[in-house]
Amino acid sequence: MNAIWEEDAASGNGGREMIEALRDAFRCVHHDGDFGSVEEYLQFRRLNVGAR
């Protein structure tokens, strides 16, 4: 996450847009759609698909 924000600070805002798109996608696969971070989503997916 820090690297994404650093790239945005250097130029543009593609990282912010990417994170927003990922958060929007999370709502499509989780009944609550309320993941607070990418790590929370990945923890859910590991349980959901039984994979690490």
C-alpha positions as CSV (number, residue, x, y, z in Angstrom):
1,M,0.0,0.0,0.0
2,N,2.8,2.4,0.8
3,A,4.4,1.8,-2.6
4,I,1.1,2.6,-4.3
5,W,0.8,5.8,-2.4
6,E,4.4,6.7,-3.1
7,E,3.9,6.3,-6.8
8,D,0.8,8.5,-6.7
9,A,2.8,11.1,-4.8
10,A,5.4,11.1,-7.6
11,S,2.8,11.4,-10.4
12,G,-0.8,10.8,-11.1
13,N,-3.5,9.0,-9.1
14,G,-3.8,5.6,-10.7
15,G,-3.0,3.8,-7.5
16,R,-5.9,5.5,-5.7
17,E,-8.2,4.6,-8.5
18,M,-6.9,1.0,-8.4
19,I,-7.6,0.7,-4.7
20,E,-11.1,2.2,-5.1
21,A,-11.8,-0.3,-7.9
22,L,-10.6,-3.2,-5.7
23,R,-12.8,-2.0,-2.8
24,D,-15.8,-1.8,-5.2
25,A,-15.1,-5.3,-6.4
26,F,-14.9,-6.6,-2.8
27,R,-18.6,-5.7,-2.3
28,C,-19.4,-8.1,-5.2
29,V,-18.1,-11.1,-3.4
30,H,-18.9,-10.5,0.3
31,H,-22.4,-10.2,1.5
32,D,-21.5,-7.2,3.7
33,G,-19.0,-5.6,1.4
34,D,-17.3,-3.9,4.3
35,F,-13.7,-4.9,4.1
36,G,-11.5,-2.2,5.7
37,S,-8.3,-3.3,4.0
38,V,-6.9,-5.5,1.3
39,E,-5.6,-7.8,4.0
40,E,-9.1,-8.3,5.4
41,Y,-10.3,-9.2,2.0
42,L,-7.5,-11.7,1.5
43,Q,-8.2,-13.3,4.8
44,F,-11.8,-13.7,3.8
45,R,-10.8,-15.2,0.4
46,R,-8.5,-17.6,2.0
47,L,-11.3,-18.9,4.2
48,N,-13.8,-18.7,1.3
49,V,-11.8,-20.7,-1.2
50,G,-9.8,-22.7,1.3
51,A,-6.5,-21.6,-0.2
52,R,-3.4,-19.7,1.0
